[in-house]
Amino acid sequence: GGGGVGVGKRRKWRGGKHSLEERLVISVPLKSVLFTRHVTILCHPPVTYDLGSVVWAKANMLPAWPGKIISHKQHKKSKLKIPPEHKVWVEWYGDRTVSLVDKKSLQTLEEGWGHRKKKKVPPQLSTAVEEAFKDLELQRTEKKTRKKGK
């Protein structure tokens, strides 16, 4: 191949109904006296997270966990303050506690779980993930129903 920069799209099925993953692929040549190779950089399209989004996130020193973005007004047990611009409130699946989470740590549930699932899974996490995927499927079903109704 030539030594130029290559740009293209890659589609990949991960199994299941909602699993087509499209990525922008950029290949950049690296040259030195001893070798030539290409590095592939995968760029995901930007994801927006709204109130109610099911996410995979990490808060402070805690392990990454599935949660749902909530409004500061939604949590019944605590009086939460309006979050700063770069943070959101996340209610964690399983124990329903809440944490203030940096938006940079948010991932889609599929992406976060995809990176995690090869490791041993504690029972609490397994239950929380199952609950999160059920919630996500329910949201997708409701969204399809609303689109058909319009």
Rosetta constraint file for C-alpha pairs under 8 A:
AtomPair CA 3 CA 29 HARMONIC 5.91 0.50
AtomPair CA 4 CA 28 HARMONIC 7.18 0.50
AtomPair CA 4 CA 29 HARMONIC 6.58 0.50
AtomPair CA 5 CA 26 HARMONIC 7.16 0.50
AtomPair CA 5 CA 27 HARMONIC 5.65 0.50
AtomPair CA 5 CA 28 HARMONIC 4.97 0.50
AtomPair CA 5 CA 29 HARMONIC 6.52 0.50
AtomPair CA 6 CA 25 HARMONIC 7.96 0.50
AtomPair CA 6 CA 26 HARMONIC 5.67 0.50
AtomPair CA 6 CA 27 HARMONIC 4.90 0.50
AtomPair CA 6 CA 28 HARMONIC 6.75 0.50
AtomPair CA 7 CA 24 HARMONIC 7.35 0.50
AtomPair CA 7 CA 25 HARMONIC 5.74 0.50
AtomPair CA 7 CA 26 HARMONIC 4.58 0.50
AtomPair CA 7 CA 27 HARMONIC 6.39 0.50
AtomPair CA 8 CA 24 HARMONIC 5.99 0.50
AtomPair CA 8 CA 25 HARMONIC 5.24 0.50
AtomPair CA 8 CA 26 HARMONIC 6.59 0.50
AtomPair CA 9 CA 22 HARMONIC 6.89 0.50
AtomPair CA 9 CA 23 HARMONIC 5.72 0.50
AtomPair CA 9 CA 24 HARMONIC 4.64 0.50
AtomPair CA 9 CA 25 HARMONIC 5.53 0.50
AtomPair CA 10 CA 22 HARMONIC 5.79 0.50
AtomPair CA 10 CA 23 HARMONIC 5.38 0.50
AtomPair CA 10 CA 24 HARMONIC 6.46 0.50
AtomPair CA 10 CA 25 HARMONIC 6.58 0.50
AtomPair CA 11 CA 20 HARMONIC 6.77 0.50
AtomPair CA 11 CA 21 HARMONIC 5.66 0.50
AtomPair CA 11 CA 22 HARMONIC 4.61 0.50
AtomPair CA 11 CA 23 HARMONIC 6.55 0.50
AtomPair CA 12 CA 20 HARMONIC 5.87 0.50
AtomPair CA 12 CA 21 HARMONIC 5.27 0.50
AtomPair CA 12 CA 22 HARMONIC 6.61 0.50
AtomPair CA 13 CA 19 HARMONIC 5.81 0.50
AtomPair CA 13 CA 20 HARMONIC 4.87 0.50
AtomPair CA 13 CA 21 HARMONIC 6.35 0.50
AtomPair CA 14 CA 19 HARMONIC 5.29 0.50
AtomPair CA 14 CA 20 HARMONIC 6.62 0.50
AtomPair CA 14 CA 21 HARMONIC 7.47 0.50
AtomPair CA 15 CA 19 HARMONIC 5.91 0.50
AtomPair CA 22 CA 44 HARMONIC 7.68 0.50
AtomPair CA 23 CA 42 HARMONIC 6.28 0.50
AtomPair CA 23 CA 43 HARMONIC 6.03 0.50
AtomPair CA 23 CA 44 HARMONIC 5.50 0.50
AtomPair CA 23 CA 45 HARMONIC 7.26 0.50
AtomPair CA 24 CA 42 HARMONIC 6.01 0.50
AtomPair CA 24 CA 43 HARMONIC 5.29 0.50
AtomPair CA 24 CA 44 HARMONIC 6.62 0.50
AtomPair CA 24 CA 45 HARMONIC 7.82 0.50
AtomPair CA 25 CA 40 HARMONIC 6.58 0.50
AtomPair CA 25 CA 41 HARMONIC 6.04 0.50
AtomPair CA 25 CA 42 HARMONIC 5.14 0.50
AtomPair CA 25 CA 43 HARMONIC 6.58 0.50
AtomPair CA 26 CA 40 HARMONIC 5.73 0.50
AtomPair CA 26 CA 41 HARMONIC 5.35 0.50
AtomPair CA 26 CA 42 HARMONIC 6.72 0.50
AtomPair CA 26 CA 43 HARMONIC 7.92 0.50
AtomPair CA 27 CA 38 HARMONIC 5.99 0.50
AtomPair CA 27 CA 39 HARMONIC 5.63 0.50
AtomPair CA 27 CA 40 HARMONIC 4.62 0.50
AtomPair CA 27 CA 41 HARMONIC 6.48 0.50
AtomPair CA 28 CA 38 HARMONIC 5.51 0.50
AtomPair CA 28 CA 39 HARMONIC 5.49 0.50
AtomPair CA 28 CA 40 HARMONIC 6.64 0.50
AtomPair CA 28 CA 41 HARMONIC 7.98 0.50
AtomPair CA 29 CA 36 HARMONIC 7.19 0.50
AtomPair CA 29 CA 37 HARMONIC 5.95 0.50
AtomPair CA 29 CA 38 HARMONIC 4.52 0.50
AtomPair CA 29 CA 39 HARMONIC 6.54 0.50
AtomPair CA 30 CA 36 HARMONIC 5.93 0.50
AtomPair CA 30 CA 37 HARMONIC 5.61 0.50
AtomPair CA 30 CA 38 HARMONIC 5.98 0.50
AtomPair CA 30 CA 39 HARMONIC 7.28 0.50
AtomPair CA 31 CA 35 HARMONIC 6.35 0.50
AtomPair CA 31 CA 36 HARMONIC 4.84 0.50
AtomPair CA 31 CA 37 HARMONIC 6.95 0.50
AtomPair CA 32 CA 36 HARMONIC 6.48 0.50
AtomPair CA 49 CA 53 HARMONIC 5.81 0.50
AtomPair CA 49 CA 69 HARMONIC 7.87 0.50
AtomPair CA 50 CA 69 HARMONIC 7.08 0.50
AtomPair CA 51 CA 68 HARMONIC 7.85 0.50
AtomPair CA 51 CA 69 HARMONIC 5.18 0.50
AtomPair CA 51 CA 70 HARMONIC 5.35 0.50
AtomPair CA 51 CA 71 HARMONIC 6.55 0.50
AtomPair CA 52 CA 68 HARMONIC 5.70 0.50
AtomPair CA 52 CA 69 HARMONIC 5.12 0.50
AtomPair CA 52 CA 70 HARMONIC 5.88 0.50
AtomPair CA 53 CA 68 HARMONIC 5.53 0.50
AtomPair CA 53 CA 69 HARMONIC 5.50 0.50
AtomPair CA 54 CA 66 HARMONIC 7.22 0.50
AtomPair CA 54 CA 67 HARMONIC 5.82 0.50
AtomPair CA 54 CA 68 HARMONIC 4.50 0.50
AtomPair CA 54 CA 69 HARMONIC 6.71 0.50
AtomPair CA 54 CA 108 HARMONIC 7.14 0.50
AtomPair CA 54 CA 109 HARMONIC 6.40 0.50
AtomPair CA 54 CA 132 HARMONIC 6.75 0.50
AtomPair CA 54 CA 135 HARMONIC 7.61 0.50
AtomPair CA 54 CA 136 HARMONIC 6.23 0.50
AtomPair CA 55 CA 66 HARMONIC 5.73 0.50
AtomPair CA 55 CA 67 HARMONIC 5.37 0.50
AtomPair CA 55 CA 68 HARMONIC 5.86 0.50
AtomPair CA 55 CA 69 HARMONIC 7.36 0.50
AtomPair CA 55 CA 106 HARMONIC 6.36 0.50
AtomPair CA 55 CA 107 HARMONIC 5.73 0.50
AtomPair CA 55 CA 108 HARMONIC 4.92 0.50
AtomPair CA 55 CA 109 HARMONIC 4.79 0.50
AtomPair CA 56 CA 64 HARMONIC 6.61 0.50
AtomPair CA 56 CA 65 HARMONIC 5.58 0.50
AtomPair CA 56 CA 66 HARMONIC 4.49 0.50
AtomPair CA 56 CA 67 HARMONIC 6.16 0.50
AtomPair CA 56 CA 106 HARMONIC 5.94 0.50
AtomPair CA 56 CA 107 HARMONIC 5.06 0.50
AtomPair CA 56 CA 108 HARMONIC 5.75 0.50
AtomPair CA 56 CA 109 HARMONIC 4.83 0.50
AtomPair CA 56 CA 111 HARMONIC 7.78 0.50
AtomPair CA 56 CA 112 HARMONIC 5.34 0.50
AtomPair CA 56 CA 113 HARMONIC 7.34 0.50
AtomPair CA 57 CA 64 HARMONIC 5.24 0.50
AtomPair CA 57 CA 65 HARMONIC 5.68 0.50
AtomPair CA 57 CA 66 HARMONIC 6.41 0.50
AtomPair CA 57 CA 67 HARMONIC 7.01 0.50
AtomPair CA 57 CA 101 HARMONIC 7.49 0.50
AtomPair CA 57 CA 105 HARMONIC 5.55 0.50
AtomPair CA 57 CA 106 HARMONIC 4.77 0.50
AtomPair CA 57 CA 107 HARMONIC 6.22 0.50
AtomPair CA 57 CA 112 HARMONIC 7.73 0.50
AtomPair CA 58 CA 62 HARMONIC 6.46 0.50
AtomPair CA 58 CA 63 HARMONIC 6.07 0.50
AtomPair CA 58 CA 64 HARMONIC 4.24 0.50
AtomPair CA 58 CA 65 HARMONIC 6.41 0.50
AtomPair CA 58 CA 101 HARMONIC 7.01 0.50
AtomPair CA 58 CA 105 HARMONIC 5.96 0.50
AtomPair CA 58 CA 106 HARMONIC 7.38 0.50
AtomPair CA 59 CA 63 HARMONIC 7.45 0.50
AtomPair CA 59 CA 64 HARMONIC 7.24 0.50
AtomPair CA 59 CA 99 HARMONIC 6.69 0.50
AtomPair CA 59 CA 100 HARMONIC 7.15 0.50
AtomPair CA 59 CA 101 HARMONIC 5.47 0.50
AtomPair CA 59 CA 102 HARMONIC 7.60 0.50
AtomPair CA 59 CA 105 HARMONIC 7.98 0.50
AtomPair CA 60 CA 101 HARMONIC 7.96 0.50
AtomPair CA 65 CA 92 HARMONIC 7.11 0.50
AtomPair CA 65 CA 93 HARMONIC 7.83 0.50
AtomPair CA 65 CA 125 HARMONIC 7.30 0.50
AtomPair CA 65 CA 128 HARMONIC 8.00 0.50
AtomPair CA 66 CA 92 HARMONIC 6.14 0.50
AtomPair CA 66 CA 93 HARMONIC 5.93 0.50
AtomPair CA 66 CA 109 HARMONIC 6.67 0.50
AtomPair CA 66 CA 128 HARMONIC 6.68 0.50
AtomPair CA 66 CA 129 HARMONIC 6.14 0.50
AtomPair CA 66 CA 132 HARMONIC 6.43 0.50
AtomPair CA 67 CA 90 HARMONIC 5.81 0.50
AtomPair CA 67 CA 91 HARMONIC 5.37 0.50
AtomPair CA 67 CA 92 HARMONIC 4.15 0.50
AtomPair CA 67 CA 93 HARMONIC 5.24 0.50
AtomPair CA 67 CA 132 HARMONIC 7.11 0.50
AtomPair CA 68 CA 90 HARMONIC 5.34 0.50
AtomPair CA 68 CA 91 HARMONIC 5.29 0.50
AtomPair CA 68 CA 92 HARMONIC 6.50 0.50
AtomPair CA 68 CA 93 HARMONIC 7.51 0.50
AtomPair CA 69 CA 88 HARMONIC 6.71 0.50
AtomPair CA 69 CA 89 HARMONIC 5.76 0.50
AtomPair CA 69 CA 90 HARMONIC 4.53 0.50
AtomPair CA 69 CA 91 HARMONIC 6.43 0.50
AtomPair CA 70 CA 74 HARMONIC 6.26 0.50
AtomPair CA 70 CA 75 HARMONIC 7.55 0.50
AtomPair CA 70 CA 88 HARMONIC 7.58 0.50
AtomPair CA 70 CA 89 HARMONIC 5.57 0.50
AtomPair CA 70 CA 90 HARMONIC 5.85 0.50
AtomPair CA 70 CA 91 HARMONIC 6.62 0.50
AtomPair CA 71 CA 75 HARMONIC 7.51 0.50
AtomPair CA 71 CA 89 HARMONIC 6.60 0.50
AtomPair CA 72 CA 79 HARMONIC 7.54 0.50
AtomPair CA 72 CA 80 HARMONIC 4.98 0.50
AtomPair CA 72 CA 81 HARMONIC 5.94 0.50
AtomPair CA 72 CA 82 HARMONIC 5.79 0.50
AtomPair CA 72 CA 83 HARMONIC 7.40 0.50
AtomPair CA 72 CA 89 HARMONIC 6.71 0.50
AtomPair CA 73 CA 79 HARMONIC 7.57 0.50
AtomPair CA 73 CA 80 HARMONIC 6.86 0.50
AtomPair CA 75 CA 79 HARMONIC 7.30 0.50
AtomPair CA 75 CA 80 HARMONIC 7.37 0.50
AtomPair CA 83 CA 87 HARMONIC 5.86 0.50
AtomPair CA 83 CA 88 HARMONIC 5.91 0.50
AtomPair CA 83 CA 89 HARMONIC 7.03 0.50
AtomPair CA 83 CA 100 HARMONIC 7.35 0.50
AtomPair CA 84 CA 88 HARMONIC 7.63 0.50
AtomPair CA 86 CA 102 HARMONIC 6.00 0.50
AtomPair CA 86 CA 103 HARMONIC 5.75 0.50
AtomPair CA 86 CA 104 HARMONIC 7.99 0.50
AtomPair CA 87 CA 100 HARMONIC 6.37 0.50
AtomPair CA 87 CA 101 HARMONIC 5.33 0.50
AtomPair CA 87 CA 102 HARMONIC 4.37 0.50
AtomPair CA 87 CA 103 HARMONIC 5.18 0.50
AtomPair CA 88 CA 100 HARMONIC 5.70 0.50
AtomPair CA 88 CA 101 HARMONIC 5.41 0.50
AtomPair CA 88 CA 102 HARMONIC 6.55 0.50
AtomPair CA 88 CA 103 HARMONIC 6.48 0.50
AtomPair CA 89 CA 98 HARMONIC 6.60 0.50
AtomPair CA 89 CA 99 HARMONIC 5.73 0.50
AtomPair CA 89 CA 100 HARMONIC 4.69 0.50
AtomPair CA 89 CA 101 HARMONIC 6.14 0.50
AtomPair CA 90 CA 98 HARMONIC 5.44 0.50
AtomPair CA 90 CA 99 HARMONIC 5.48 0.50
AtomPair CA 90 CA 100 HARMONIC 6.40 0.50
AtomPair CA 90 CA 101 HARMONIC 6.62 0.50
AtomPair CA 91 CA 96 HARMONIC 5.56 0.50
AtomPair CA 91 CA 97 HARMONIC 5.65 0.50
AtomPair CA 91 CA 98 HARMONIC 4.31 0.50
AtomPair CA 91 CA 99 HARMONIC 6.71 0.50
AtomPair CA 92 CA 96 HARMONIC 4.99 0.50
AtomPair CA 92 CA 97 HARMONIC 5.65 0.50
AtomPair CA 92 CA 98 HARMONIC 6.08 0.50
AtomPair CA 92 CA 99 HARMONIC 7.95 0.50
AtomPair CA 93 CA 128 HARMONIC 4.91 0.50
AtomPair CA 93 CA 129 HARMONIC 7.42 0.50
AtomPair CA 93 CA 131 HARMONIC 6.84 0.50
AtomPair CA 93 CA 132 HARMONIC 6.53 0.50
AtomPair CA 94 CA 124 HARMONIC 6.92 0.50
AtomPair CA 94 CA 125 HARMONIC 7.71 0.50
AtomPair CA 94 CA 127 HARMONIC 6.86 0.50
AtomPair CA 94 CA 128 HARMONIC 4.77 0.50
AtomPair CA 94 CA 131 HARMONIC 7.75 0.50
AtomPair CA 101 CA 105 HARMONIC 7.20 0.50
AtomPair CA 102 CA 106 HARMONIC 7.41 0.50
AtomPair CA 107 CA 111 HARMONIC 6.24 0.50
AtomPair CA 107 CA 112 HARMONIC 5.86 0.50
AtomPair CA 108 CA 112 HARMONIC 6.22 0.50
AtomPair CA 109 CA 113 HARMONIC 5.96 0.50
AtomPair CA 109 CA 132 HARMONIC 7.92 0.50
AtomPair CA 109 CA 133 HARMONIC 7.76 0.50
AtomPair CA 110 CA 114 HARMONIC 5.75 0.50
AtomPair CA 111 CA 115 HARMONIC 6.46 0.50
AtomPair CA 112 CA 116 HARMONIC 6.44 0.50
AtomPair CA 113 CA 117 HARMONIC 5.74 0.50
AtomPair CA 117 CA 121 HARMONIC 7.26 0.50
AtomPair CA 121 CA 125 HARMONIC 6.44 0.50
AtomPair CA 121 CA 126 HARMONIC 6.29 0.50
AtomPair CA 122 CA 126 HARMONIC 6.30 0.50
AtomPair CA 123 CA 127 HARMONIC 6.20 0.50
AtomPair CA 124 CA 128 HARMONIC 6.19 0.50
AtomPair CA 125 CA 129 HARMONIC 6.00 0.50
AtomPair CA 126 CA 130 HARMONIC 6.19 0.50
AtomPair CA 127 CA 131 HARMONIC 6.22 0.50
AtomPair CA 128 CA 132 HARMONIC 6.13 0.50
AtomPair CA 129 CA 133 HARMONIC 6.13 0.50
AtomPair CA 130 CA 134 HARMONIC 6.27 0.50
AtomPair CA 131 CA 135 HARMONIC 6.26 0.50
AtomPair CA 132 CA 136 HARMONIC 6.11 0.50
AtomPair CA 133 CA 137 HARMONIC 6.08 0.50
AtomPair CA 134 CA 138 HARMONIC 6.19 0.50
AtomPair CA 135 CA 139 HARMONIC 6.23 0.50
AtomPair CA 136 CA 140 HARMONIC 6.27 0.50
AtomPair CA 137 CA 141 HARMONIC 6.16 0.50
AtomPair CA 138 CA 142 HARMONIC 6.18 0.50
AtomPair CA 139 CA 143 HARMONIC 6.15 0.50
AtomPair CA 140 CA 144 HARMONIC 6.25 0.50
AtomPair CA 141 CA 145 HARMONIC 6.20 0.50
AtomPair CA 142 CA 146 HARMONIC 6.17 0.50
AtomPair CA 143 CA 147 HARMONIC 6.28 0.50
AtomPair CA 144 CA 148 HARMONIC 6.28 0.50
AtomPair CA 145 CA 149 HARMONIC 6.24 0.50
AtomPair CA 146 CA 150 HARMONIC 6.53 0.50
